[in-house]
Amino acid sequence: MDKVNKIITLLENGHHEEALESYQQILLDGSHEERYLLAEELFQYGFLEEAKVLYERLLEAYPEEGELLVLLAETHIDLGNEEEAILVLERIHEQDPSFPQSLLLLADLYQMDGLFEVSEQKLLQAKKILPDEVIVDFALGELYAEQGRFLEAKRIYENVLRKEEIIAGINVNQRMADILSAGGAFEEALPYYEKALDHKLEINTLFSYAFTALQAGFNRGAIDKFTELKELDPEYHSLYLYLAQAYEREEEAGNGLEAVKEGIKQDEFNKELFFYGGKLALKIGNEKEAEDMFRQALVLDPEYVQAAILLNKLLRQQERYEDVIEITDMMNELEEPQLIWDSAVAFQHTEEYSEALNKYQLAYTFFKKQPDFLSDYGYFLVEEGKREEAAEIFNTLIKLDPGNGEYLDVLQRLTDDYLA
């Protein structure tokens, strides 16, 4: 088809105006074959509106031709006209050879709209017509996987893998691995990831393999795969936190901290990396680095409660009570119970006793059955001379820990003082 080839050559060379003139000629007086071939080529080159018009012109001559209706529907789909595509596909008769293909397209459209039951009906209808067609099975597997129906998806993918491992460019082994992992069958998923990677080394598949190995408890294998991924693509930000976790589980907190630092170089705004780095720094006894990490996490997110709690725990251990008050003041509007408790202890040690009492009373609502809190609160009340309130707290402590001689002695002294 010389005219069609001429238009494609003009398009490839950037002569769009000349190509459009020739296109108009074929649209007006070209043969059906020329229109069909040109529409196919224009579709491939992304000239969707022009291809659509050609298919519509062809359908004027062949209004019930299923193949043309499918092609027009696919063009509508690529244009984002899903409703128009559905209307076109519903024009195809059940006896038409293209009817099963129309069912697959309809199922995909309904699935995208979240109409899973309708989508399933279309696919099951297609399967009755083509019971051995692997693409129908694969589409059912994809639908069940999206719905979280993992056992059904697994059964379908097993059927597909008996025939094909690659469908429409998609690695079915990876799909099987993904649904097994999503369903909690982590160890069972790993051989399928291996097969997928044997076919093609792809970084997202490699990440999924490593993450699943971590979830399965194969920490050393996860470290190896995350490290391989890091070498292939250092900018794959998600890997660093999980690599650090794998090292920690192997009791290699130092290596985990190094992984966190590498991740921070790639993503300096990742608060989770700073937070986890702080935890690992504490684990290896580097309190200064831990504090720096927690503080940076709070710079990135001033309402990062977990970071504030661990930072305060460190500051309390170091008896830096004014710093504790600074952190709790910053987080005051969140009314986090642990931070209220922290501020009570800090105010007590900075001799701001009325503030301390207020915070203890607020925290008591949350920790009235927590021995460590009750101990802090009880001794504070003793120091403040509030014997009756202190006795009530120590009575509770003794109920929680009947064999604690120290609490019994304190309660006895409180009782003796009261009787005296």
C-alpha positions in Angstrom: 0.0 0.0 0.0 2.1 2.9 -1.3 -0.2 5.6 0.0 -0.1 4.2 3.5 3.6 3.8 3.4 4.0 7.3 2.2 2.0 8.7 5.2 4.0 6.6 7.7 7.3 7.9 6.1 6.1 11.5 6.4 5.1 11.0 10.0 8.5 9.3 10.8 10.3 12.3 9.3 8.2 14.8 11.2 6.2 16.1 8.1 2.9 16.0 9.9 1.0 18.6 7.7 1.8 16.6 4.5 0.9 13.4 6.3 -2.4 14.9 7.4 -3.3 15.9 3.8 -2.6 12.4 2.5 -4.6 11.0 5.5 -7.6 13.1 4.5 -7.4 11.8 0.9 -7.6 8.2 2.1 -10.4 9.1 4.6 -12.4 10.6 1.7 -11.8 8.3 -1.2 -9.3 5.5 -0.2 -10.2 1.9 -0.4 -11.4 -0.1 2.7 -8.1 -1.9 2.8 -6.1 1.4 2.8 -8.3 2.8 5.6 -7.8 -0.4 7.6 -4.1 -0.5 7.2 -3.6 3.2 7.9 -5.8 3.0 11.0 -3.6 0.2 12.3 -0.4 2.2 11.7 -1.8 5.4 13.1 -2.9 3.6 16.2 0.6 2.3 16.7 2.1 5.7 16.2 -0.3 7.2 18.8 -2.5 9.2 16.3 -5.6 7.9 18.1 -8.2 10.4 17.0 -7.3 9.9 13.3 -7.4 6.1 13.8 -10.8 6.3 15.5 -12.3 8.3 12.6 -11.0 5.7 10.1 -12.5 2.8 12.1 -15.8 4.7 12.3 -15.7 5.2 8.5 -15.0 1.5 7.9 -17.9 0.6 10.2 -20.3 2.6 8.1 -19.6 0.0 5.4 -19.4 -3.0 7.8 -21.6 -2.1 10.8 -21.5 -5.5 12.4 -17.9 -6.4 11.8 -16.7 -7.6 15.3 -13.0 -7.1 14.5 -13.5 -3.5 13.6 -15.7 -2.9 16.7 -12.9 -4.3 18.9 -10.3 -2.1 17.2 -12.5 1.0 17.7 -13.1 0.1 21.3 -9.4 -0.3 21.9 -8.9 3.1 20.4 -11.5 4.6 22.7 -9.9 2.9 25.7 -6.5 4.5 24.8 -8.2 7.8 24.5 -9.7 7.4 27.9 -13.3 7.1 26.6 -14.2 4.0 28.6 -18.0 4.5 28.4 -17.8 4.8 24.6 -15.7 1.7 24.5 -18.3 -0.3 26.5 -21.1 0.9 24.2 -19.1 -0.2 21.1 -18.2 -3.6 22.6 -21.8 -4.3 23.5 -22.7 -4.1 19.8 -20.7 -7.3 19.0 -23.0 -10.4 18.5 -22.3 -13.6 20.5 -21.8 -15.5 17.2 -19.1 -13.2 16.1 -15.5 -14.6 16.3 -14.4 -11.4 18.1 -17.0 -11.9 20.8 -14.7 -13.6 23.3 -12.2 -10.7 22.8 -14.9 -8.2 23.5 -15.7 -10.0 26.7 -12.1 -9.8 27.8 -12.0 -6.0 27.1 -15.4 -5.5 28.9 -14.1 -7.4 31.9 -11.0 -5.2 32.0 -13.1 -2.1 31.8 -15.5 -3.2 34.5 -12.6 -4.2 36.7 -11.0 -0.8 36.3 -14.3 0.7 37.5 -14.4 -1.6 40.5 -17.3 -3.6 39.2 -15.7 -6.9 40.0 -18.8 -9.1 39.9 -19.7 -7.9 36.4 -16.1 -8.4 35.3 -16.0 -11.9 36.7 -19.3 -12.7 34.8 -17.8 -11.5 31.5 -14.6 -13.6 32.1 -16.6 -16.8 33.0 -18.7 -16.3 30.0 -15.5 -16.1 27.9 -14.2 -19.2 29.5 -17.3 -21.2 28.5 -16.7 -20.2 24.9 -12.9 -20.8 25.1 -12.3 -23.2 28.0 -8.7 -23.9 27.2 -7.6 -20.3 26.3 -4.8 -19.3 28.6 -5.4 -15.6 28.3 -8.9 -16.0 29.8 -7.5 -17.9 32.8 -4.8 -15.3 33.3 -7.4 -12.5 33.3 -9.4 -14.4 35.9 -6.2 -14.7 38.0 -5.6 -11.0 37.7 -9.1 -10.2 38.8 -9.0 -12.5 41.8 -5.6 -11.2 42.8 -6.9 -7.6 42.8 -9.9 -8.6 44.9 -7.6 -10.3 47.5 -9.0 -13.8 46.6 -5.6 -15.3 46.9 -6.5 -19.0 47.0 -8.6 -18.7 43.8 -5.9 -16.6 42.1 -3.3 -19.2 43.1 -5.4 -22.0 41.5 -5.8 -20.0 38.3 -2.2 -19.0 38.0 -1.2 -22.7 38.5 -3.3 -23.6 35.5 -1.7 -20.8 33.5 1.8 -21.8 34.4 1.2 -25.4 33.1 0.9 -23.7 29.6 2.8 -20.4 29.7 5.1 -18.4 31.9 4.8 -15.1 30.0 1.4 -13.7 29.1 1.2 -10.3 27.2 4.7 -9.5 28.5 3.8 -10.3 32.1 5.7 -12.8 34.1 3.2 -15.2 35.6 5.8 -16.6 38.0 6.1 -13.1 39.5 2.3 -12.8 39.7 2.1 -16.1 41.5 4.9 -15.0 43.9 3.1 -11.7 44.6 -0.2 -13.3 45.5 1.4 -15.9 47.7 3.4 -13.2 49.5 0.3 -11.0 49.8 -1.6 -14.0 51.3 1.2 -14.6 53.9 2.7 -17.7 52.2 6.1 -16.1 52.2 8.3 -19.2 52.0 6.1 -20.7 49.2 6.5 -17.5 47.2 10.3 -17.5 47.0 10.8 -20.2 44.4 8.4 -18.3 42.0 10.4 -15.1 42.5 13.5 -17.1 41.6 11.9 -18.4 38.4 10.8 -14.9 37.5 14.3 -13.5 38.1 15.8 -16.3 36.1 13.7 -15.2 33.2 14.6 -11.5 33.6 16.5 -9.6 36.3 14.1 -6.8 37.1 14.6 -4.5 40.1 11.0 -4.4 41.3 10.9 -8.2 41.3 14.2 -8.3 43.1 12.9 -6.0 45.8 9.7 -8.1 46.2 11.9 -11.2 46.5 14.1 -9.6 49.2 11.1 -8.2 51.1 9.4 -11.6 51.0 12.5 -13.3 52.2 12.7 -10.9 55.1 9.1 -11.6 56.0 9.8 -15.3 55.8 12.6 -14.9 58.3 15.4 -15.6 55.8 17.3 -12.6 56.9 20.6 -13.5 55.3 19.0 -14.2 52.0 17.1 -10.8 52.3 20.4 -9.1 53.0 22.0 -10.6 49.9 19.1 -9.6 47.6 18.7 -6.1 49.0 22.5 -5.6 48.6 22.2 -6.9 45.0 19.4 -4.4 44.4 21.4 -1.6 46.0 24.3 -2.3 43.6 22.0 -2.3 40.6 20.1 0.8 41.6 21.4 2.8 44.6 18.4 5.2 44.2 15.9 2.5 45.0 15.0 4.3 48.3 12.7 1.6 49.7 15.4 -1.0 50.1 17.5 0.7 52.8 15.1 0.5 55.7 14.4 -3.1 55.1 18.1 -3.9 54.6 18.7 -2.3 58.0 16.0 -4.4 59.6 17.5 -7.6 58.1 20.9 -6.7 59.6 19.3 -5.9 63.0 17.6 -9.3 63.0 20.9 -10.9 62.4 22.3 -9.0 65.4 24.4 -6.8 63.2 23.1 -3.4 64.3 26.2 -1.6 63.2 25.8 -2.8 59.6 22.1 -1.8 59.9 23.1 1.7 60.9 25.4 1.9 57.9 22.6 0.8 55.7 20.4 3.6 57.2 23.2 6.2 56.5 23.5 5.0 52.9 19.7 5.4 52.6 19.8 8.9 54.0 22.3 9.9 51.4 19.8 8.9 48.8 16.7 10.2 50.6 17.5 12.9 53.2 13.9 13.6 53.8 12.9 10.1 55.0 11.9 10.5 58.6 11.6 6.7 59.0 15.2 6.2 58.2 16.3 8.8 60.8 14.0 7.2 63.4 15.3 3.7 62.7 18.8 4.9 62.6 18.3 6.4 66.1 17.1 3.0 67.4 20.1 1.2 65.9 22.5 3.8 67.3 21.0 3.2 70.8 21.5 -0.5 70.3 25.2 -0.1 69.7 25.5 2.4 72.6 26.1 5.6 70.5 23.7 7.9 72.4 25.0 11.1 70.7 24.2 9.7 67.2 20.9 8.4 68.4 19.9 11.8 69.7 20.9 13.5 66.4 18.9 10.9 64.4 15.8 11.4 66.6 16.1 15.2 66.5 16.4 15.1 62.7 13.3 12.9 62.4 11.4 15.5 64.5 12.7 18.3 62.2 11.2 16.5 59.3 8.0 15.8 61.1 7.4 17.9 64.3 4.5 15.6 65.2 6.5 12.4 65.0 5.4 11.0 68.3 7.5 7.8 68.3 10.7 9.7 67.7 9.8 12.1 70.6 9.1 9.2 72.9 12.4 7.5 72.3 14.3 10.8 72.4 12.7 11.6 75.7 13.5 8.2 77.1 17.2 8.8 76.2 17.1 12.3 77.7 15.5 11.0 80.9 18.2 8.4 81.3 20.8 11.2 80.9 18.8 13.2 83.5 18.5 16.1 81.0 15.1 17.1 82.2 15.0 20.6 80.7 15.5 19.0 77.3 12.6 16.6 78.1 10.4 19.6 78.8 11.4 21.2 75.6 10.4 18.1 73.6 7.1 17.6 75.5 6.2 21.3 75.0 6.8 21.0 71.3 4.4 18.0 71.2 2.0 19.4 73.8 -1.0 19.7 71.5 -1.0 16.0 70.6 -1.7 15.0 74.2 0.3 11.8 73.9 0.1 9.9 77.3 3.7 8.9 77.4 4.8 12.5 76.8 2.6 13.7 79.6 4.2 11.2 81.9 7.7 12.3 80.7 6.8 15.9 81.4 5.6 15.1 84.9 8.9 13.4 85.8 10.9 16.3 84.2 8.9 19.0 86.1 9.4 17.0 89.3 13.2 17.0 88.8 13.3 20.7 87.9 11.4 21.4 91.1 8.3 22.8 89.3 6.1 20.8 91.6 2.7 22.2 90.7 3.3 21.6 87.0 4.5 18.1 87.9 1.4 17.4 89.9 -0.9 18.6 87.1 0.9 16.3 84.6 0.9 13.3 86.9 -2.9 13.8 87.4 -3.4 14.0 83.6 -1.2 10.9 83.0 -3.0 8.9 85.7 -6.1 8.6 83.5 -4.1 6.6 81.1 -1.7 4.7 83.3 -3.7 3.9 86.4 -2.8 0.2 86.1 0.8 0.7 84.9 3.2 -0.1 87.8 6.1 2.0 86.6 4.0 5.1 86.3 2.2 4.4 89.6 5.6 4.1 91.3 6.8 7.5 89.9 3.5 9.1 90.9 3.4 7.5 94.3 6.9 8.6 95.4 6.2 12.1 94.1 3.1 12.3 96.2 5.1 11.1 99.2 7.7 13.8 98.6 4.9 16.4 98.4 3.4 15.2 101.7 0.2 14.1 100.1 0.0 11.0 102.2 -3.6 10.0 101.7 -3.3 10.2 97.9 0.1 8.4 98.0 -1.4 5.6 100.2 -4.1 5.1 97.6 -1.5 4.7 94.8 0.6 2.3 96.9 -2.4 0.2 97.7 -3.0 -0.2 94.0 0.7 -1.1 93.5 0.5 -3.8 96.1 -2.6 -5.3 94.4 -0.6 -5.4 91.2 2.6 -6.7 92.9 1.6 -8.3 96.3 5.1 -9.5 97.0 6.9 -6.2 96.7 8.3 -5.5 100.2 9.4 -1.9 99.4 5.8 -0.9 98.5 4.6 -2.6 101.7 7.1 -0.6 103.8 6.1 2.7 102.2 2.4 2.0 102.7 3.1 1.0 106.4 5.0 4.3 107.0 2.2 6.2 105.4 -0.3 4.5 107.6 1.7 5.0 110.7 2.1 8.7 109.9 -1.6 9.0 109.3 -2.5 7.3 112.6 0.1 9.4 114.5 
